[in-house]
Structures are given as C-alpha cells and as structure tokens.
Amino acid sequence: MKKNNDTVEGPDGLVYTARLPLSSATLNWLADLIRGHLKRIGSRWRALPPGRIATLVLAVLRCDQRPGDLAGGNGIHRTTLTRWVREVVGLLATRAPRLDRVLKKTARKGGGIVLLDGTLIRTRRRTGKENRKNYSGKSKCHGLLVIALTDDRGRLLWVSAARPGRTSEITACRHDRLTDKLRAAGLGAIADLGFVGLDDSDPDADPAVITGYKAARNRPLTRGQKLSDKALAAVRAPVEHGFAHLKNWRVLGKVRTNPAWVTALVRALLVLTNREVSR
C-alpha cells in the first residue's frame, strides 16, 4: 500500500498571504533563539531558515493556524512543522520564571502585593475515564486549570502547571505552596472569592492572601463589607488584563493536542506575552 503525503485539498491548493499581528522585535528575538539552538545542537541544515521557522511557529501560536495548511503553503510536510512548534515551545518554556524567584524579585523592586487568579484552558473532549478528570463543573466544559500571578498593573509574572479541570483553585495553590512562598518573600496576594479559605494559618498573623467577604443565606453582607468587596474588586481588576493578553494567543482558545503538553505551551506563551507587552 502506497503512503500518500499530499494535503487533503490536493497538491494544487491555493495560497494566500496574511498579516501576523506581532512585532518584528519578537520575531527577530525568536529567530535568534532558534539560530542559537541549532548551533548548539549541531544541526547544520533545516528545510527553512530560522526566520521563516519563527514566522510559522508564531502563526500557529498566535492565530491557531492549521499546521497542515501552513506546511502546504511553504513546501514542507505537516509533521515537520509540528515538530518545529514543539521544539520552539520547549525552548521558550525553559525561560519561564520560577515562582520563588519572581516573588523575591518583586519584593526587591519594592512591590507589596501581587494579584492572584485562575483560568480554565479549554481542551477537546476525549473518550475514556482518563478524560473525566478534565471536566470542570464550574465552567461546564472540559479543560485544564492554570493559576497565574500578575503585578498591580496586570503584567503576568508567573503561571502554574496546568492541572485537571476538576481541580479547585485552592487545591492548585496549596500544591504549589503559594502562601508559604508569599510569606517568605514578604508579599501579599489579592484574590477573588474563589480563594476564600486558602490562607488558613494563624489568625493573628498578617494574611498572605486577601479576599473579600462572602455572603451566606442567613448572613447578608453589611454595608462596610460591601464597600470593602468593591474596593478589592477595583484593585484586582488588572489581573483580568493579564489573562486577556495571554489568551490573545488563539491556540489557547481550544487546545486540540495532548493535554500533557499544555503546561509547556502556557509557559512558552507567558514568555512571548511579556516580550510583546513590555516592548
């Protein structure tokens, strides 16, 4: 049986040019990163130069372009482009900041608080018992939970590993020992009501995680508690801007690959997001 490597649309498919909404500085930086990696591993030849490889990888990540379509328009095979994307994502993920270093750096710069929140990265639904843990009852869809920290202006500082969607935000933070590391750095975090109960240490100690007041059925909020919640909501609003910048990378709209790859993907996009925002 002969193996057919042609595209689904046939060898004579139409090719068009599209604009990539990214800066040339990010493209050049990524091309230099790929060039240095090829030199380090002794790879003397690739089907395309590092600049073209960087452009195709950014198109996959930013615009969620199908690798098969991009590969067909550039004279390479789909599996070659997929391998390049995985390779570049691995290079970028190793440059993502660690939690303890980020907190210490923030404290050295004079920062007193960070903003804490979580988000769900949607994934494709798969069959079998192994995928049930990825179903989020809160969001009513399959996905992976990611916790993030930003500064008071909404710039992303750190993202956690991607965990199954059924995991609660408090459990994810406790797995990373977030409160202990915040206290070690002398910082506090402002979070929403989903993190109530995370900081259950000595009540006489300064809280490491500050949340608002949650109303109960038989215990409505007082006027002072409502004003406090309103003030905290205004302070923590920039954390949503950080997630918005991260999810501008449309590949996170719905991850169709192996969920085990999402941690490296999110950390790689954190590095690219910070370069785009801070330029």
N, C-alpha and C positions, 0 to 999 in steps of 0.2 A: 504494500500500500504506500503510495507516494504522499509525502507530507507537503501540505500547502501552507506556505508562509505569507501569502498575499493578504492584503486587507479585505475586509468584508465587502467594501464598496467596489473592489476591483483595482487593478493596477493603474487605471487612468482616472483616479479621483480628482476632484477639483481642489485647488489650494488657494487660500486667501491669506491676507496679511491683517493682523490685529494689533492694537495698541496694548502694551503691558503697563498698567498704572503703578509703576515703581520708579525710583530714582536711578540714574546711571551710576551714582556712587555705590549703591547697594549691589548693582550688577558687577561693577568693576571689583568691588571687595570680594564678592563670592567667586569671581573668576580667578582672582589671585589666590584665594584659598584652595580652589581646585588645582590650580597650577602647582602650588607648593606641595599638595598631597601627591600628585602624580610624580613629582620629582623625588619625593621622599620614599615612595614605594617602588621607584624604578620603572614606572610604566612609560615606555617610550612612544607609544602610539595609541591614539583613540580615533574613532571614526569621525569625530568633530573636534574642533579646538575648544579649549576651556571656556572661552567667552560664549560660544554657541551652546555648550553644555549648560552653563549657568542660566542662559536665557530660557532654555527648555524646562529646566527644573523649576525656575521661578514661575513659568507659565502654568505648570502643573499645580504648584502650591497656591499661587495667588488666584488663578481663575478656574481651578479644578478642571483643566482641560484633559480630555482622554489621552492617555499615553499613546494609544494606537493611532489616533488622528495626528498628533504631533510627530510621531515617528514616520508616518507615511508622507508627511509634507516635507521632511528633512532627510529622506533617503536612508533611514536606519530602521532596525526592527523594534517592535514594541518592547520586547524583553530587554533590549539594550537600554532603552530609555528608562524603563522601570528600575533596572539595576543602578543606573546613574542617580535616580531620585533617592533610592535607599542609601547609596553611598554618601551623597551630599547631606542628607538628613542626619546620618550618623556623625559626619564631621561637625555639623552645627550643634547637635545635641551635646557633644562633649564640651562645648563652650558655654553652655547654660550655667548660670550662677548657682552655687550651693546655698542652702538656707542659712546655715550658721555664718557664712562669710557675708552674705547680703545683710543680715541683721547687724553684724559688727560694723560694716561699712556705713550703714545708715546711722548708727549711733555716733560714729566718729564725725560724720558730717553735721552733727547737731540735731538730727531728727529725733522727735519724741514719740511719734506714733506711726503706724502703718495701717493700711486698710485691708481687711480680710473678707474674702467671699469665695463662693464656689460656683461652678457652672457645669452643665452636662453637655458632653460632646456626643452628638447622635451617631449611632452606628447602624449598620444594616442588620436586620433581623435574621438570625440563623436558626436552623432547626437543632433539636437536641437539648438535653438537660444542661449542658455547659453554658448555654446562652441565656438561661433563665436568670442567672445572677446579674445580667446586664440590664434587666428591665427595671426602670425607675417608676415606682408607684406614684411619686410626686409629680413627675413630668409626663407620665403615661406614655412612655416610649422607651426603646432600647438605647442605651448609651453608656458612657464612661464618665465618672465624676472626676473633676480636676479642681483643686484648691489653688488659689493664687493670692499673692500679696502685692500691693501697689503702695507707692508713696502717697503723700497727701494731695498730689496733683494728678494722680491716676496713672503714673508711669509704672509699668509692670516691673517688679523686682524679682519674683520667683514664682514658679509653678510646681506643683507636686506631681508625683507619678499618677497616671490615670488608673483609677480603681473602678470595679464594677458599679453599675448604675444604682443598684440597690443599697450601696454603702451610704450611710448618713455622713453629713459633713463633719459632725463632731467626731465620729469614729476615724475618719480620714486624718483629721488634725491630731488626734491622740496617737495615731500610728506614727506620725512624723515628730511627735514630742514638741509640738509647736509652742505650747505655753512655757515649757521649761527653757526653750531656747530664747523666747522673748524675754523672760526674766533674766537670763544670763547676759543678754545684751542690754538690759535696762530699757526696754521698749514696751509699749503697749499697742494693742491692736483694736480697732473699732470694727465691729461686725454687725450683721442684722440679727433678727430674732431667731434665725435658724441655728445660731451658735449659742443660744442660752443654755447654760449648764456645762459649757466646755471648761471654764475656769472654776473648778470646784475645790480650790485649795483653801488655805486658812482665810476665814472671812476678815480677819484683822489685817491681812497683808494687802498691799496695793494690787488691784486686779490687773492681770496681763491681757485679758480680753474684755472689752467693754461693749455691752449690748444694751438694747433698750428694755423697756418694761413690756411684758406680755399680759394681755388681759385674759381673765378667766370668765366662765359663765356666771359665777356668783361673785365675781370680784372685778368690777369695771375699773378702768384707769381713772385716776384723779386728774385734775386739770394740770397740776405740776408734772405728772408723769407723761401726759400727752405732749406738753411743751418740750420735755426732755427728749422724747422719741423724735419729735420734729427736728430738734437741733442736731441730734445724732444722724438722722437721715440726710440732712444737708451736708454734714461733714463727710459722710461715707459715699456720697453720690459719685465722686470721681472714680471710684473703683469700677463702676459700670463703663466708664470711658476706656479703661484698660482692657476690659473684656471685648469691647467693641473693636478696638484696634487689633486684638488678637484674632477675632472672628472675621476681620476683613479678608483673611486668607480663606478663600472659599472651599478649600479642601476640607476644612473643619465643618462645613455645612452638613455633611453626612459622610462619615468615614466608611468606605466600602472595602477596605483591606483588612488584614488580620488585626484584631483589637490589641494584640500584644505589641504592635508597632506604634500605638498612639502615644505612649509616653515619650519616645524619642521624637515623634513628629511635633508634639506640642512644645517641647523644649527647644527644638530647632526653630519653630516659628516665633518663640519668645526672643531668640537672638536676632532674627530678622526684623521683628517688630520694633525692638529697641533701636536698631540702626535706622529704621525708617522714621521713627518718631523723633529721635534726637538729632537728626541731620540739620 
